[in-house]
């Protein structure tokens, strides 16, 4: 089976790009996020931000992982007997 690059549905902070890259390379997503921030700060004209937006638009969402929990529906957690 061919390995594909997807945005993560579980390891996401903004759109799941760094989480998807981390899942693809099987590394900690925090490392990818730190590297991305450093790329943005130490590059001329912040191409890291532009590249992130392009990746967020171009990369497909993962179909194998469930979407994150919707925390607005907390009816079971908010019941007091």
N, CA, C and O of each residue as an XYZ file, in Angstrom:
324
protein
N       0.827     -1.173      0.000
C       0.000      0.000      0.000
C       0.878      1.246      0.000
O       1.859      1.322      0.741
N       0.534      2.190     -0.807
C       1.297      3.420     -0.958
C       0.950      4.403      0.161
O      -0.224      4.647      0.442
N       1.979      4.962      0.792
C       1.779      5.918      1.861
C       1.482      7.296      1.269
O       2.192      7.752      0.372
N       0.426      7.966      1.772
C       0.025      9.269      1.241
C       0.065     10.321      2.335
O      -0.060     10.008      3.519
N       0.239     11.556      1.931
C       0.305     12.683      2.851
C      -1.071     13.332      2.953
O      -1.622     13.796      1.954
N      -1.622     13.360      4.164
C      -2.923     13.951      4.431
C      -2.820     14.910      5.607
O      -1.904     14.808      6.423
N      -3.772     15.850      5.693
C      -3.914     16.661      6.898
C      -4.482     15.756      7.982
O      -5.348     14.921      7.716
N      -3.997     15.925      9.185
C      -4.458     15.098     10.289
C      -5.786     15.606     10.827
O      -6.015     16.813     10.910
N      -6.656     14.674     11.191
C      -7.908     15.027     11.846
C      -7.787     14.947     13.360
O      -8.649     15.458     14.074
N      -6.734     14.313     13.859
C      -6.580     14.143     15.300
C      -5.465     15.002     15.875
O      -5.607     15.506     16.989
N      -4.365     15.188     15.160
C      -3.240     16.005     15.616
C      -3.297     17.362     14.937
O      -2.450     17.675     14.100
N      -4.278     18.162     15.288
C      -4.413     19.443     14.621
C      -4.491     20.568     15.635
O      -5.088     20.439     16.704
N      -3.866     21.680     15.261
C      -3.980     22.900     16.041
C      -4.722     23.936     15.211
O      -5.677     24.548     15.690
N      -4.291     24.139     13.968
C      -4.977     25.078     13.083
C      -5.739     24.291     12.021
O      -6.970     24.276     12.020
N      -5.012     23.641     11.121
C      -5.718     22.900     10.065
C      -5.238     21.458      9.919
O      -5.787     20.717      9.103
N      -4.243     21.043     10.676
C      -3.776     19.660     10.627
C      -2.611     19.401      9.701
O      -2.248     18.245      9.485
N      -2.006     20.457      9.138
C      -0.886     20.272      8.209
C       0.326     19.684      8.926
O       0.876     18.675      8.484
N       0.744     20.300     10.021
C       1.925     19.797     10.750
C       1.660     18.414     11.344
O       2.549     17.563     11.358
N       0.454     18.192     11.829
C       0.093     16.871     12.340
C       0.127     15.812     11.258
O       0.552     14.684     11.508
N      -0.315     16.159     10.061
C      -0.273     15.221      8.942
C       1.145     14.898      8.510
O       1.459     13.749      8.197
N       2.001     15.909      8.492
C       3.413     15.683      8.155
C       4.061     14.794      9.206
O       4.834     13.896      8.872
N       3.749     15.042     10.478
C       4.300     14.225     11.561
C       3.824     12.780     11.465
O       4.609     11.857     11.683
N       2.557     12.573     11.142
C       2.047     11.208     10.984
C       2.705     10.508      9.798
O       2.989      9.312      9.856
N       2.944     11.256      8.725
C       3.574     10.687      7.538
C       4.982     10.185      7.845
O       5.364      9.094      7.421
N       5.755     10.989      8.589
C       7.133     10.621      8.918
C       7.247      9.892     10.251
O       8.348      9.536     10.671
N       6.106      9.665     10.927
C       6.060      8.948     12.196
C       6.950      9.611     13.256
O       7.756      8.951     13.912
N       6.785     10.931     13.407
C       7.520     11.685     14.424
C       6.531     12.504     15.246
O       5.348     12.584     14.913
N       7.020     13.103     16.308
C       6.198     13.917     17.195
C       5.747     15.191     16.478
O       6.585     15.892     15.911
N       4.455     15.510     16.484
C       3.979     16.709     15.791
C       4.544     18.007     16.363
O       4.628     19.008     15.652
N       4.930     18.000     17.632
C       5.518     19.203     18.229
C       6.819     19.566     17.547
O       7.109     20.748     17.361
N       7.603     18.580     17.171
C       8.864     18.828     16.468
C       8.600     19.485     15.126
O       9.312     20.410     14.736
N       7.590     19.019     14.419
C       7.250     19.598     13.116
C       6.764     21.036     13.299
O       7.125     21.916     12.518
N       5.953     21.276     14.321
C       5.450     22.629     14.564
C       6.579     23.597     14.907
O       6.602     24.724     14.414
N       7.507     23.162     15.745
C       8.645     24.015     16.101
C       9.503     24.299     14.874
O       9.923     25.437     14.665
N       9.765     23.290     14.069
C      10.554     23.490     12.847
C       9.844     24.456     11.904
O      10.493     25.283     11.264
N       8.528     24.360     11.812
C       7.764     25.247     10.925
C       7.837     26.698     11.409
O       7.990     27.615     10.602
N       7.729     26.905     12.714
C       7.828     28.258     13.269
C       9.216     28.828     13.035
O       9.361     29.992     12.663
N      10.240     28.006     13.253
C      11.612     28.473     13.008
C      11.827     28.812     11.535
O      12.504     29.790     11.219
N      11.266     28.027     10.649
C      11.345     28.334      9.218
C      10.697     29.676      8.923
O      11.222     30.466      8.138
N       9.569     29.931      9.546
C       8.865     31.192      9.324
C       9.617     32.393      9.854
O       9.631     33.448      9.219
N      10.246     32.247     11.015
C      10.950     33.381     11.610
C      12.299     33.663     10.969
O      12.692     34.821     10.830
N      13.000     32.625     10.581
C      14.354     32.817     10.080
C      14.454     32.838      8.560
O      15.554     32.759      8.013
N      13.336     32.941      7.881
C      13.342     33.041      6.427
C      12.886     34.441      6.024
O      12.113     35.085      6.733
N      13.367     34.888      4.897
C      12.976     36.209      4.415
C      11.506     36.213      4.005
O      11.043     35.290      3.335
N      10.775     37.247      4.406
C       9.380     37.483      4.039
C       8.434     36.396      4.543
O       7.358     36.221      3.971
N       8.793     35.669      5.581
C       7.941     34.662      6.207
C       7.331     33.666      5.227
O       6.108     33.525      5.205
N       8.128     32.966      4.412
C       7.538     31.994      3.490
C       6.911     30.793      4.205
O       6.129     30.056      3.605
N       7.248     30.595      5.475
C       6.640     29.498      6.224
C       5.145     29.681      6.357
O       4.393     28.709      6.293
N       4.702     30.920      6.542
C       3.272     31.201      6.653
C       2.583     30.969      5.314
O       1.514     30.362      5.253
N       3.196     31.451      4.255
C       2.627     31.267      2.919
C       2.568     29.787      2.563
O       1.568     29.314      2.022
N       3.642     29.054      2.868
C       3.686     27.626      2.582
C       2.623     26.872      3.382
O       2.018     25.927      2.876
N       2.395     27.291      4.634
C       1.375     26.640      5.452
C      -0.011     26.832      4.846
O      -0.796     25.887      4.776
N      -0.311     28.048      4.409
C      -1.614     28.316      3.804
C      -1.794     27.491      2.529
O      -2.869     26.942      2.285
N      -0.745     27.406      1.724
C      -0.812     26.600      0.496
C      -1.046     25.128      0.839
O      -1.879     24.470      0.214
N      -0.323     24.615      1.818
C      -0.499     23.215      2.222
C      -1.902     22.977      2.784
O      -2.504     21.937      2.516
N      -2.425     23.927      3.557
C      -3.757     23.775      4.130
C      -4.827     23.698      3.045
O      -5.842     23.022      3.214
N      -4.598     24.386      1.939
C      -5.569     24.365      0.847
C      -5.381     23.130     -0.034
O      -6.359     22.528     -0.476
N      -4.129     22.752     -0.289
C      -3.828     21.697     -1.262
C      -3.924     20.294     -0.667
O      -4.413     19.380     -1.332
N      -3.469     20.106      0.568
C      -3.456     18.765      1.166
C      -4.875     18.287      1.460
O      -5.672     19.030      2.032
N      -5.195     17.057      1.075
C      -6.526     16.527      1.408
C      -6.598     16.134      2.878
O      -5.575     15.840      3.496
N      -7.789     16.130      3.429
C      -7.994     15.682      4.802
C      -7.913     14.166      4.858
O      -8.230     13.477      3.888
N      -7.491     13.663      5.992
C      -7.380     12.229      6.188
C      -8.765     11.597      6.206
O      -9.696     12.126      6.813
N      -8.886     10.463      5.535
C     -10.155      9.747      5.524
C     -10.126      8.561      6.477
O     -11.170      7.961      6.733
N      -8.963      8.208      7.008
C      -8.820      7.033      7.859
C      -8.997      7.326      9.334
O      -9.301      6.413     10.102
N      -8.817      8.566      9.758
C      -8.927      8.897     11.169
C     -10.233      9.628     11.423
O     -10.694     10.380     10.564
N     -10.830      9.424     12.574
C     -12.092     10.101     12.863
C     -11.863     11.598     13.091
O     -10.776     12.001     13.505
N     -12.869     12.414     12.826
C     -12.717     13.840     13.086
C     -12.632     14.101     14.581
O     -13.040     13.247     15.368
N     -12.116     15.249     14.997
C     -12.015     15.533     16.429
C     -13.400     15.651     17.066
O     -14.393     15.936     16.397
N     -13.430     15.424     18.367
C     -14.688     15.525     19.104
C     -15.210     16.951     19.049
O     -14.439     17.908     19.111
N     -16.514     17.083     18.935
C     -17.140     18.392     18.986
C     -17.454     18.695     20.443
O     -18.364     18.102     21.023
N     -16.711     19.608     21.029
C     -16.839     19.878     22.457
C     -18.064     20.722     22.801
O     -18.352     20.944     23.977
N     -18.777     21.186     21.799
C     -19.983     21.954     22.094
C     -21.136     21.046     22.493
O     -22.086     21.502     23.131
N     -21.072     19.771     22.130
C     -22.115     18.825     22.514
C     -21.626     18.044     23.728
O     -21.041     16.970     23.588
N     -21.862     18.573     24.891
C     -21.363     17.942     26.110
C     -22.505     17.570     27.036
O     -22.393     17.708     28.254
N     -23.594     17.104     26.467
C     -24.780     16.789     27.271
C     -24.515     15.685     28.286
O     -25.014     15.756     29.409
N     -23.744     14.669     27.920
C     -23.467     13.581     28.857
C     -22.530     14.007     29.972
O     -22.603     13.471     31.077
N     -21.656     14.956     29.701
C     -20.668     15.375     30.683
C     -21.223     16.441     31.631
O     -20.615     16.726     32.663
N     -22.341     17.016     31.298
C     -22.856     18.140     32.052
C     -24.048     17.751     32.933
O     -24.685     18.625     33.521
N     -24.350     16.488     33.031
C     -25.501     16.043     33.830
C     -25.108     15.935     35.293
O     -24.106     15.311     35.642
N     -25.896     16.540     36.117
C     -25.701     16.435     37.572
C     -26.921     15.756     38.164
O     -28.035     16.264     38.029
N     -26.735     14.625     38.813
C     -27.885     13.893     39.370
C     -28.139     14.308     40.770
O     -29.065     13.803     41.405
